[in-house]
Amino acid sequence: HCGRHNNNMASHGLTYDGCNFFRQRLVLSTLSGKRVKISNIRSKEDNPGLRDFEASFIRLLDKVTNGSRIEINQTGSVLFYQPGLLQGGSVEHDCNTQRSIGYYLEALLMLAPFMKTSLKATLRGVTNDPIDPTVDVLKSTALPLMKKFGIDGEGFDLKVVKRGMAPGGGGEVVFTCPVRRTIRPVQLMDPGKIKRIRGVAYSVRVSPQMANRIVESARGVLNQFIPDIYIYTDHMKGANSGKSPGFGLTLVAETLNGFFLSAEMSSTPQGQGDPMLPEDLGRNCAKLLLEEVHRGGCVDSSNQSLALLLMTLGQQDVSKVLLGPLSPYTIEFLRHIRDFFQIMFKVEVRKPLEDERKGGDKVLMTCVGVGYSNINKSLK
């Protein structure tokens, strides 16, 4: 399933193989207007074809676009997608609970600024699980990143109405995003030192004491490095606490120049693997944050693709962003950007300076935006 493809049909559409990078392909297809055909989706498996969460993702795309054509063969192992126009407006979607709301939201963040009318999406399902970025981390890192590109306004918000842990879900979030005609090019080169750490320890359907224990143990690690730490506890009750018990922690380090690096952990769903003590979860999550800070850059690893996409779609001017080491997912995303938008990034590896031996290699990414103009946006 390495997902290689031939590009001789680039003018008509793109063809891919395998189930990997499914969202990337459909999101970029929607933005570029190029149709895409994906074959051999788990065709060798006993249970071939699209999974329920992927079908749910396609339904969500269908809701936010107008005139998309989607064809799926009998076994679900071949998908043809001819993107329509990004419509926006008010959308409600029950996300399949095999993946968390973050799985669906990551794609909506990429599409929302380019809709015809501003988006108000109500998504229901799992708000926090160990696999996908949680809604908390997207709210505290992806939204501030988008603001740097000029995507902002009072209608730009992500609210957690109800929390829902895996596997039962029952959570609900509301994401609202204004539309933009164009995206501002950026120069994000110097993250600056960490000035403060914020976080939220949440617990549902377990003792509220769990969250306090998480906070204590996380502070035990982080207090050695920085005094300005505030982790608040969020214990949702009753109807707002979803269907499954659990707890977790999201930590965000803010730098002097206004960049946000994050780490998070959630308890494993009941009956899956060994249960984790709140003390261990707090400590491990704090160490993950230190690791993310150590990787450095102006964007944390979970938001690399979002930054690169917004650079690609910027006005026809140079954008530069300093990232930590690229994740495998990001490297594949760069290949897809080349396929759909013919944009190549200049990649310069920056060795850490002698006095910063602690940091790993940073990567300076440079590109000239395609000058993407939102044709969907209604002219006021």
C-alpha positions, 0 to 999 in steps of 0.5 A: 500500500505505498500509494504510488501512482502514475501522473500521465493523467494529471490534467484530467485527474489523479490515480492512487493505490491503497488506503493510506493518506485517504484524507490528504488525497480527498482534501487536496482534490477538493481544493484543487478541483482535480478529480481522483481515483483510488483503487485497491483499497484494502483489496488483499484483506478478508474484509476489503474496501473502505472502513465505516469511518472513511465512508463517514468522512466521505459523507462529511465532504459531501455535506460541505460541497455542492455537486460532488460526484462520488462513486464506490464499487461493490466491495468498496475497494475503488473510489472515484471522487469528482469534487464539487464546489465548497459550499459551507453553511450550517452542517451537522455530522455524526462522526463514526466513533472508530476515529475521533472528531479530530480525524474529521476536524483536521480536514475541515480546518484545511477546507473551511476558509475556502467555502462559499459561506462561512462554516458552522459545523456541529460534529458529534462522536469521540472528542478525545482518544489516543489515536487522533489529535483531540479537539482540545489540542486543535483548538489550542494549536491549529487555530492560532496557526491559522490566525498567522495566515490571516484566517481570523475574526469573531466567527473563528472558534472551536467549542467543546459542548460535550466530551465523549471518550472512546469507545462510546463517544457521545461528545459534541463540538461546534467549529465556526470559521469565516471565509477568506478570499486569499491567504496571507504569505508568512515568514515564521522563522524564529519561534523564540524561547518557551514563556509559559505552559498551559493545559487542561486535565479532563475526566469524565465518568470517573472520580474528579480526583483523577484530573487533580492527580494528573495535574500534580504529576505533570507539574512535578516534571515541568516545574523543573523548567519553567515557573509559569504553568497553569493546568486547569481541570475539566470535569464534565458531568451528566449529559455532557460527559458522553458514554464512556469513562476516561481521563486525559491531559493536553499540554501546550507550550507557548513561545515568546513569539506566539507559537504553540507546541503541544502534547497530549495523552488520553487513557486507553478505552476500557478493555483495550490494553493495560489501564494507565494510572493518572500519575503515569499519564501526567508524567508521560505527557509532560515528557512528550511536551518536552520532546516536542519543544526539543524538536522545536520549530514554529509549528508542532509536528501535528500541524506541519501539513496544515502549515504547508497547505496554507503556505501552498495556497498563499498569494504568489509570494514567498512563504517560509516556515521553520519546522522541527524534523518532518514526520512521515505523514508530512513527507507524503503530504509534500508529495501530494501537494506536488501532485495536486498543485505542482508546488515544490518546496525548498527544504533546507536543513538547519543544524543546531548551533553549538550552544543549542546542542540540545535541539535536533535538526530544524528544517526551513521550508520555503515555497511561492504560493499558487495565489489561490483565490477563493472562487467559491466565496460569494462576492458581497 
